[in-house]
Amino acid sequence: MSTENPPSLYAKREPVFPRKVKGTFRTLKWAIMAVTLGIYYITPWLRWDRGAELPDQAVLIDLAHRRFFFFWIEIWPHEFYFIAGLLIMAGLGLFLFTSAMGRVWCGYTCPQTVWTDLFIATERWIEGDRNARVRLWNAKWDGRKVRLRITKYVTWLLIGLATGGAWVFYFTDAPTLLTNLLNGTAHPIAYTTMAILAVTTVFFGGIAREQVCIYACPWPRIQAAMMDEDTITIGYREWRGEPRKHSEAVKSGEPMGDCIDCKACVTVCPMGIDIRDGQQMACITCGLCIDACDDMMAKIGKPRGLVDYLSLDDAEAEAAGQPTKPVWKHILRPRTLVYSTLWSIVGIGLVVALFIRTDIDMTVAPVRNPVYVTLSDGTIRNVYEVRLRNKHGEERPFQLSLNSEAPLLVSLQGQEEGDLTVMVPADSTHLVRVFVSAEQGSAGALGDRTPLRFWIEDTINEERAFDDTYFNGTGGS
């Protein structure tokens, strides 16, 4: 029986140390990083007057009252369809951009990409460019290596803490929470959330890096369904670059292609792949290989574009010496038009729903146990729980009324007969119990279920809302 160890089914990860590169796409990535991180870190500090009852915060996730505030927009729990609609739009937008331009989301705006870029830039600033980092990785542990590693990890941890800190600021008043965090009086949940986000941010962005995109993220496996031969993605013009400088074909006397096998496209890739091997699941289409190759082509006097954004159709056409399609034909095709139409329909629907909704609302729930009661004088009474919503920033008086073909009487629990005015606090809901009665003479004329409509009116601006229900008569059960 053999005593040899069986071969491992898993390859050891080779660390990726991307080289610094300059160019159009690197500049674009820096700009997008600055904008996205700026939005994330600055947004909780934007102020917006919300009255005396709520923090003056422009973007606020109020978990205690299950509401979401975005500048002048206020989303309540019963309006979750707005959040669902935004998620649908985000999904359709991702499908649209992927079908048109490949994994541009992954390459430029995905949080994993943005924070990984930030961590790599920090690592390069502390340890040096690619060659210096490779030497440090392979070097034996000494004082310098320990010092650089501690500096790097401490800096990463500070970035992680800032990330977690910015996240918790979205859920309460940011200035107040910051003061409480610094003096140690914040809720333990805030410290716990910050610690968890700090550790996960450092792990995902600083340590795991490309492994998250390759192994943990499902999108690389789904994207193939969104892409076709017209999708514009990053490719290598093999017919122009081959045979490479150090290939056996060139050594045997064949004329060399434009690729001098400098591996500049490989050393700048944050995923550690070689784009010359063709389209790969790991490629996030960030464009850094294009910048590196264009720079090298300029240095050796060759045309740029050896590595470039192009579609499979264009690649085949160029290789055959045929004309290629204009960019707009790749973008405007049936698949992308369908995604654009669906995205627009959902977006327009949300905008319309946002502008036609009222600042007051109500829901009526009949009390079912019992369905009705018969009073000593023969009056049939139904009881309803009416929840009133006031989305204004100040207390408002609501006038309740009833609309029905039947002669019904309405009254409020705890209030005098005929007093149907309810004061509803600012930015809150208020539950009232309503009695609806049919006197003995008219009760017998009612059916089992008589339709009725409750109305409320804001007596300040005369805004109205209603909800329909039924009055259960003597035949009810």
C-alpha positions in Angstrom: 0.0 0.0 0.0 1.4 3.4 -1.0 2.3 5.8 1.8 2.6 8.8 -0.4 0.3 11.7 0.4 -2.6 12.1 -2.2 -2.4 15.2 -4.4 -4.2 18.2 -3.1 -7.4 19.2 -4.9 -6.8 22.9 -4.2 -4.0 25.1 -5.5 -2.3 27.4 -3.1 -3.2 31.0 -3.8 -0.5 33.1 -5.4 -0.6 36.6 -4.0 -1.3 39.3 -6.6 0.7 42.5 -6.4 -0.6 44.9 -9.2 1.9 47.3 -10.6 1.0 51.0 -10.7 -0.2 52.2 -14.1 -1.3 55.5 -15.6 -3.8 56.1 -18.3 -7.4 56.8 -19.2 -9.0 54.0 -17.4 -6.9 54.3 -14.3 -7.8 58.0 -14.1 -11.5 57.0 -14.6 -11.2 54.5 -11.7 -9.6 57.1 -9.4 -12.4 59.5 -10.2 -15.1 56.9 -9.6 -13.5 55.8 -6.4 -13.4 59.4 -5.1 -17.1 60.0 -6.0 -18.4 56.7 -4.6 -16.3 56.9 -1.4 -17.2 60.5 -1.0 -20.9 59.8 -1.3 -20.6 56.9 1.2 -18.6 58.9 3.9 -20.2 62.3 3.5 -23.9 61.5 3.0 -24.7 60.9 6.8 -23.4 64.4 7.5 -25.8 66.2 5.1 -28.4 68.1 7.1 -32.2 68.4 6.3 -34.8 70.1 8.6 -37.2 67.4 9.9 -38.8 69.3 12.7 -38.4 68.7 16.4 -39.3 65.1 16.5 -36.5 63.7 14.2 -32.8 64.2 13.6 -32.1 66.8 11.0 -30.4 64.3 8.7 -30.9 64.2 5.0 -30.5 60.4 4.7 -31.7 58.4 7.7 -32.7 54.8 8.2 -35.1 55.0 11.2 -35.2 51.3 12.3 -37.1 52.1 15.5 -40.1 53.4 13.5 -39.3 51.4 10.4 -39.0 54.4 8.1 -36.5 55.6 5.5 -35.8 59.3 4.9 -34.0 60.5 1.7 -34.0 64.3 1.7 -37.6 65.3 1.1 -38.8 61.7 0.5 -40.1 59.7 3.4 -40.8 55.9 3.0 -43.0 54.2 5.5 -43.4 50.5 6.2 -46.5 50.1 4.1 -44.7 51.8 1.2 -42.0 49.1 0.9 -42.9 48.8 -2.8 -40.7 51.8 -3.3 -37.7 49.9 -2.0 -38.7 46.8 -4.0 -39.0 48.9 -7.1 -35.5 50.4 -6.6 -34.1 46.9 -6.1 -35.8 45.8 -9.4 -34.3 48.9 -11.1 -30.9 48.1 -9.8 -31.1 44.5 -11.1 -32.4 45.6 -14.5 -29.7 48.3 -14.6 -27.0 45.7 -13.9 -28.4 43.4 -16.6 -28.4 46.4 -19.1 -24.9 47.5 -18.4 -23.6 43.9 -18.5 -25.2 43.1 -21.8 -23.9 46.3 -23.3 -20.4 46.6 -21.8 -19.7 43.4 -19.9 -18.7 43.6 -16.2 -18.3 47.4 -16.0 -20.1 47.3 -12.6 -17.5 44.9 -11.3 -14.6 46.8 -12.7 -15.5 50.3 -11.6 -18.3 50.7 -9.1 -18.7 47.5 -7.1 -17.9 48.1 -3.4 -15.5 45.2 -3.4 -13.5 46.7 -6.3 -13.6 50.2 -4.9 -12.3 49.2 -1.4 -9.8 46.8 -2.9 -8.4 49.6 -5.0 -8.2 51.7 -1.9 -6.4 49.0 0.1 -3.9 48.3 -2.8 -3.2 52.0 -3.1 -2.5 52.2 0.6 -0.3 49.1 0.4 1.7 50.6 -2.5 2.1 53.8 -0.6 3.6 52.0 2.4 5.5 49.1 0.9 6.3 50.4 -2.6 5.3 49.4 -6.1 5.0 45.8 -7.4 8.7 44.8 -7.4 9.2 46.1 -3.9 6.2 44.4 -2.6 7.2 41.1 -4.2 10.6 41.3 -2.6 9.1 42.1 0.8 6.7 39.2 0.5 9.6 36.8 -0.2 12.0 38.4 2.3 12.7 36.9 5.7 11.1 38.5 8.7 13.2 41.3 10.1 12.6 44.7 11.8 11.8 46.5 8.6 9.3 43.9 7.4 7.5 43.9 10.7 7.4 47.7 10.8 5.9 47.9 7.3 3.4 45.2 7.9 2.2 46.7 11.2 1.9 50.1 9.5 -0.1 48.6 6.6 -2.5 46.6 8.8 -3.0 49.5 11.2 -3.8 51.8 8.2 -6.2 49.2 6.8 -7.9 48.8 10.2 -8.4 52.6 10.4 -10.0 52.5 6.9 -12.2 49.6 8.1 -13.2 51.5 11.2 -14.1 54.5 9.1 -16.1 52.3 6.9 -18.0 50.8 9.8 -18.4 54.1 11.4 -19.9 55.7 8.3 -22.4 52.8 8.1 -23.8 53.2 11.6 -24.1 57.0 11.0 -26.9 56.2 8.6 -29.1 54.8 11.3 -29.1 57.7 13.8 -28.1 61.4 14.1 -24.4 61.3 13.0 -23.0 64.2 15.1 -24.7 62.9 18.2 -23.5 59.3 17.6 -20.0 60.5 16.9 -19.9 62.3 20.2 -21.2 59.2 22.0 -18.7 56.9 20.3 -15.8 59.1 21.3 -16.8 59.4 24.9 -17.8 55.8 25.3 -21.5 56.2 25.9 -22.8 54.9 22.5 -25.0 51.7 22.5 -23.0 48.5 22.4 -24.6 47.6 19.1 -22.9 50.6 17.5 -19.5 49.4 18.7 -20.2 45.8 17.7 -21.4 46.8 14.2 -18.3 49.0 13.6 -16.0 46.2 14.8 -17.6 43.6 12.5 -17.6 45.9 9.5 -14.0 46.9 10.2 -12.8 43.3 10.3 -14.8 42.2 7.2 -13.7 45.3 5.2 -10.0 44.5 5.9 -10.5 40.9 5.1 -12.5 41.4 1.9 -10.6 44.4 0.6 -7.1 43.9 1.9 -6.6 40.1 2.3 -9.1 38.2 0.2 -9.2 40.7 -2.7 -9.7 39.0 -6.0 -10.7 35.7 -4.3 -14.0 37.3 -3.3 -14.8 38.1 -7.0 -13.7 34.7 -8.2 -15.0 32.3 -5.5 -17.6 34.2 -3.4 -19.5 36.5 -5.8 -22.2 34.8 -7.9 -22.2 37.4 -10.5 -19.3 36.1 -12.6 -21.3 32.9 -13.1 -24.5 34.7 -13.9 -23.1 37.3 -16.3 -22.7 34.8 -19.2 -26.5 34.8 -19.6 -26.4 38.6 -20.0 -23.6 38.7 -22.6 -23.5 37.7 -26.3 -21.3 38.2 -29.3 -22.3 41.9 -29.5 -21.3 42.7 -25.9 -18.4 45.1 -25.7 -15.8 43.8 -23.4 -12.0 43.7 -23.1 -10.2 41.5 -25.6 -6.7 40.9 -27.1 -6.3 41.4 -30.8 -4.5 38.1 -31.3 -4.3 38.4 -35.1 -2.2 41.5 -34.6 -0.2 40.5 -31.5 0.9 37.0 -32.4 3.3 35.4 -32.7 4.8 37.0 -29.6 8.4 38.0 -29.3 9.7 35.1 -27.2 7.4 32.4 -28.9 8.8 29.4 -30.6 7.3 30.6 -33.9 9.4 33.8 -33.8 12.5 31.8 -32.9 11.9 29.6 -35.9 11.9 32.7 -38.2 8.3 33.8 -38.5 7.7 37.5 -38.5 6.9 38.8 -35.0 3.5 40.3 -34.0 3.1 43.5 -32.1 3.1 41.8 -28.7 6.6 41.9 -27.3 5.6 39.7 -24.3 6.5 42.3 -21.8 3.7 41.1 -19.5 2.7 44.7 -18.7 -0.9 43.7 -19.0 -0.4 40.9 -16.5 1.5 42.8 -13.9 -1.1 45.6 -13.6 -4.1 43.2 -13.4 -5.8 43.2 -10.0 -7.1 39.8 -10.7 -3.7 38.3 -11.7 -4.9 37.0 -15.1 -3.4 37.2 -18.6 -6.0 38.9 -20.9 -4.1 37.4 -23.8 -5.6 34.0 -22.9 -9.0 35.2 -23.9 -12.2 36.1 -22.0 -12.2 34.7 -18.5 -14.6 34.5 -15.6 -12.1 36.3 -13.4 -11.8 39.4 -15.7 -13.6 42.4 -14.2 -13.1 44.6 -17.3 -11.4 47.4 -15.3 -9.3 48.5 -18.3 -6.0 48.7 -16.5 -4.5 46.2 -19.0 -5.5 48.5 -21.8 -3.6 51.4 -20.1 -0.5 49.3 -19.6 -0.5 47.9 -23.2 -1.2 51.3 -24.8 1.7 52.8 -22.8 4.0 50.0 -24.1 2.8 50.3 -27.7 3.6 54.1 -27.6 7.1 53.4 -26.3 7.9 50.9 -29.1 6.2 52.9 -31.8 3.3 50.5 -32.5 -0.4 51.5 -32.8 -2.4 51.5 -29.6 -5.3 49.1 -29.1 -3.6 45.7 -29.0 -5.7 45.2 -25.9 -8.9 47.1 -26.0 -12.7 47.1 -25.5 -14.2 45.2 -28.4 -16.9 42.6 -29.1 -16.5 39.1 -30.3 -18.2 40.1 -33.6 -15.8 42.9 -34.1 -12.9 40.7 -33.2 -13.8 38.2 -35.9 -14.5 40.9 -38.4 -11.1 42.6 -37.8 -9.3 39.3 -38.0 -10.9 38.7 -41.4 -10.2 42.2 -42.6 -13.9 43.2 -42.7 -15.5 46.4 -41.4 -16.8 46.4 -37.9 -20.1 47.7 -36.5 -20.4 51.2 -35.0 -20.6 51.3 -31.2 -24.2 52.4 -31.2 -25.2 49.1 -32.9 -23.7 47.1 -30.1 -25.4 49.2 -27.5 -28.8 49.5 -29.1 -29.9 46.0 -29.8 -33.0 44.0 -28.8 -31.6 42.7 -25.5 -30.5 46.1 -24.3 -33.7 47.8 -25.5 -35.8 45.3 -23.6 -33.8 46.0 -20.4 -34.0 49.7 -21.0 -37.8 49.6 -21.5 -38.4 47.6 -18.4 -36.1 49.8 -16.4 -37.9 52.9 -17.6 -41.3 51.5 -16.9 -40.4 50.7 -13.3 -38.7 54.0 -12.8 -41.7 56.0 -14.2 -44.1 54.0 -12.1 -42.1 54.8 -9.0 -42.0 58.5 -9.8 -45.7 58.7 -10.5 -46.5 56.8 -7.3 -44.2 59.1 -5.3 -45.9 62.3 -6.6 -49.5 61.1 -6.3 -49.2 59.7 -2.7 -50.7 61.8 0.1 -49.0 63.0 3.3 -51.9 61.5 5.3 -53.1 57.9 5.2 -55.3 55.5 7.1 -56.0 51.8 7.4 -59.2 50.3 8.8 -59.3 46.9 10.5 -62.7 45.6 11.8 -62.6 43.9 15.2 -63.6 40.4 14.5 -64.2 39.0 18.0 -67.1 39.5 18.1 -68.1 40.4 14.6 -70.8 42.7 16.0 -72.6 43.2 19.3 -76.3 43.9 20.0 -76.9 46.5 22.7 -79.8 46.4 25.1 -81.9 48.8 23.0 -81.5 46.6 19.9 -78.7 48.7 18.3 -76.2 46.7 16.2 -72.6 48.0 16.8 -69.4 47.2 14.9 -66.0 48.2 16.2 -63.1 49.2 14.0 -59.4 50.0 14.7 -58.4 52.9 12.6 -54.7 53.7 12.2 -54.0 57.3 11.1 -50.7 58.3 9.6 -49.4 61.8 9.7 -46.3 62.3 7.5 -46.0 66.0 8.2 -43.3 67.4 10.5 -45.9 68.9 12.9 -49.0 67.7 14.8 -52.2 67.8 12.6 -55.9 67.6 13.4 -57.7 64.9 11.4 -61.5 64.9 11.0 -63.1 61.5 10.7 -66.3 60.9 8.7 -68.3 58.0 7.3 -69.8 57.5 3.9 -72.5 54.8 3.5 -75.9 54.4 2.0 -77.2 53.0 5.3 -78.2 55.3 8.2 -75.2 54.6 10.5 -73.9 56.5 13.5 -70.2 56.9 14.2 -68.3 57.8 17.4 -64.8 57.6 18.8 -63.9 55.7 22.0 -63.1 58.1 24.8 -64.6 61.2 23.1 -67.9 63.0 23.3 -70.7 62.1 21.0 -70.2 64.0 17.7 -66.6 64.8 18.4 -64.7 63.1 15.5 -61.5 65.2 15.5 -58.3 63.4 16.3 -54.9 65.0 16.9 -52.2 63.0 15.3 -48.6 63.6 16.4 -45.9 64.6 13.8 -44.3 61.9 11.7 -46.2 59.1 13.5 -49.2 56.8 13.4 -52.1 57.0 15.8 -54.5 54.2 16.6 -58.1 55.1 17.4 -61.1 52.8 18.1 -64.2 53.7 16.2 -67.8 52.6 16.9 -70.3 52.3 14.1 -73.9 51.7 15.1 -77.2 50.9 13.4 -80.2 51.7 15.5 -82.9 49.1 16.1 -85.3 50.5 13.5 -82.7 50.4 10.7 -80.7 47.4 11.7 -83.2 45.0 10.3 -83.0 46.6 6.9 -79.2 46.1 6.7 -77.8 43.0 4.9 -75.1 40.8 6.3 -72.4 43.0 4.9 -73.0 46.7 4.1 -70.2 48.5 2.3 -69.0 51.7 3.9 -66.1 54.1 3.5 -64.1 55.9 6.2 -62.7 59.3 5.4 -60.1 61.5 7.1 -59.4 65.1 6.3 -56.5 67.2 7.4 -58.3 70.3 8.5 -55.3 72.5 7.9 -54.7 71.9 4.2 -57.9 69.9 3.5 -56.0 66.9 2.2 -58.1 63.7 2.4 -57.7 59.9 2.4 -60.1 57.0 2.7 -60.3 53.3 3.3 -63.2 50.9 2.5 -64.6 48.2 4.7 -68.0 46.6 5.6 -70.6 46.8 8.4 -71.7 43.4 9.6 -75.4 43.1 10.2 -77.6 40.6 12.0 -76.8 37.9 9.5 -73.1 38.1 10.2 -71.2 35.3 11.9 
